[in-house]
Structures are given as C-alpha cells and as structure tokens.
Amino acid sequence: MISYIIAIVFTLASMLSGKCMYMYRATITSKIKENKTVVSVIVPARNEAANLPKLLNSIPKNERIEVIVMDDDSTDNTQAIAVHYGAKAYTVNNDKAWKGKSHACWEGSRYATNDLLMFVDADIQFTSETSIWRIVNQYHLQGDKGLLSIQPFHKIKQIYENGSAIFNLMTIVGMNKFSITETLNNKQSAFGPLILTNKQDYKLTRGHLNAKDKVIEGFALSNAYHDFNLPVDLFEGQGAVNFRMYPQGFVTLLEGWSKHFALGSKATQKSTLALVFLWLFGSIISTLTILFATKLGFIYIMLAIIIYLMYAWQFHIFIRRTGNFNFIASICHPLLLVCFVGIFFKSWLDINIFKRIHWKGRKIDL
C-alpha cells in the first residue's frame, strides 16, 4: 500500500514538473507586414533529391525571394532537381576541415544577393505562401537584427516515426526558453533547421565559420551573436514550418538522433534538466503504479489506470505541440521512453567513447 501511494504521489509530482518544464509557447506571428523586404533562402543539400521538390514547391515564386541550393558533394541528382524547380544551384568546395552542413551554409551566404539570409534544411516545407513573410515579420519584431531560429513541426506518416516524439520534445524544452526557469538563462542557444539573420550581423559575427569544426552549428552561431550583444530568439514551427525527418526507415531515425543528441543536451541548464528528468521518470512510475495496484484490488487498479492515462494525456499534449504524433503512441509512452534512453545512450557512446558519428554516408571524427 505504501509503495502504491508513493507511486501515485510521485506521478502527480512528475506531471507538475512537466507543466513547469513546458510552461510557455513561442509561435510565429500570424501577421504579415506589407513592405519591399527581399530575402535569400539558402538550402544546404547533400543527397536531397527526394526532399527538395517538396521544399521548393512550398516556396512562393516571387522576385523578392532568392532561392540558393548548395550541393554538398551529393551522389544523386540534387543539383539537377534544384535547377528544375527554379533555384540557383552551386557546388560546395570540398574541404574536410569542415564538419556538418556549416560549410554549405557559409558558401551559400557568399552567393546571396539580398540582405536577409534564411538558412533552411532541405527536409523542411513551409505550410503556406505566407509563411516566409510571417517569419520575416517576426524578425522585424525583434528589431531586424540578431538571430531568429525555428524548430519545425514534425509531420510523420509511419508508425516507427513516433520514435522521434520525445526527441522532438526534448529538442524544444532543452533550449531553456520554454520552461518556468527560462528567466535564469541569459544566453539563448539556437535551433538549426531554420535560421534567419541579416547579412551585416552575419558578416560581423562570421556566421557559420564559427561552426567550422562543430557538429551542432546552432550553438556555435548563437554564442557568436551573443559575443556581439545581438539578440537570439527561438520559436516553435507549428502553423508555419513543417518537416519530415527520417522517412527512409528506423535506421535513419537511429542514425539521425544519435548524431548529436547527447552533445546537444549539454546546453540545457541544470534547472531545466531537473524538470525534464522528473517528468520522464513519471512514465516509469505511472507504469509501476498499475503493477502495485494488482495486489490491492479492483478499485486501486482503476485509480492507477486513471493516473496512468492522466500522465499519457499530458504526454500527448506536449508531443502534439512538436509534431502530429498519435495518441496511441502517447498511451505507449513507456516504450517511447525506452527508445529515447537507448538512442541517447548510443549517442553518448558515439560522442564520448568512439568519438565518431555517421551521417549521410560521412564519418565525422569528433
């Protein structure tokens, strides 16, 4: 009985921790300001022939939008696809001193003719023809300076893609801005999939050159902007920007999240981490509550199931802010937690023990 009561109390406490962990939202403004702003959309692309048509079709054909695709040593027809859809396509000079996509971004900035630079991953899609202008207007609201970054809303189609649920959630809450402790964080990091800045600030800070030897470019970029006292702000992509991360199968999902997740978690402040761990532990405890109840009787079992479903519902609310994950996945949150812990452990081993990661056919030494 005592174990049962403790488990219920702990589960409720973990749900309170979850509320504190994801207290605030930050979505892109719905307003579009009429002006003559022009923007260069720069797309680093390595073997992205399958993704590029979806991205390029989602960008409105407008003379105020310049689209640049940087072909980063692709072995498919990435460059031909880019040209077919009306983008300017260039080849990234091979330089093994660079890690990740930063080299493609840096060289792409040198081809850009407009003042606003929007770096966009190839697996992104804008949700409407107004999305880019809404994002630009959001940048106006922060004074047309510094760095604005967005974590896209994750659109999934296959069951295995629900394995990304906790990773998407932790990517957002791990940035510290969205928790009750956000006021303790003075230097905000940046998401990597979509970044908007202006050319003057980018040149001043040396932009992606700061991430030449980094796997996670968002942290290096944001630190450089902070060094020059320039603002860095983060937003959720829901309603403005979507992506589908790993449609090729679970192996790519495993490889993708293993690439940097343990490294990225180091940027999360301890107060936020404490809230995260307490909330995630609630998944285990809510499950144990049902097991404890089996020895006590029907009423206790029903109460335990209600508590479990309450946690599952909160879990569902949180992950639905980050992607269209289904409720069945939320009901099975212990399985998602096992998936998360397993991939996180692999990521930690790759980064700290083997000091090498694999991504899109490349072996990157750390």
Buried (B, 14 or more C-beta within 10 A) or exposed (E): EEEBEBBBEBBBBBBBBBBBBBBEEBBBBEEEEEEEBBBBBBBBBBBBBBBBBBBBEBBBEEEBBBBBBBBBBBEBBBBBBBEEBEBBBBBBEEEEEBBBBBBBBBBBBEEBEBBBBBBBBBBBBBBEEBBBBBBBBBBEEBEBBBBBBBBBBBBBEEEBBBBBBBBBBBBBBBBBBBBBBBEEBEEBBBBBBBBBBBBEBBEBBEBBBBBBEBBBBBBBBBBBBBEEEBBBBBBBBBBBBBBBBBBEEBEBBBBBBBBBBBBBBEBBBEBBBBBBEBBBBBBBBBBBBBEBBEEBEEEBBEBBBEBBBBBBBBBBEBBBBBBBBBEEBBBBBBEBBBBBEEBBEBBBEBBEEEEEBEBBEEEBEB
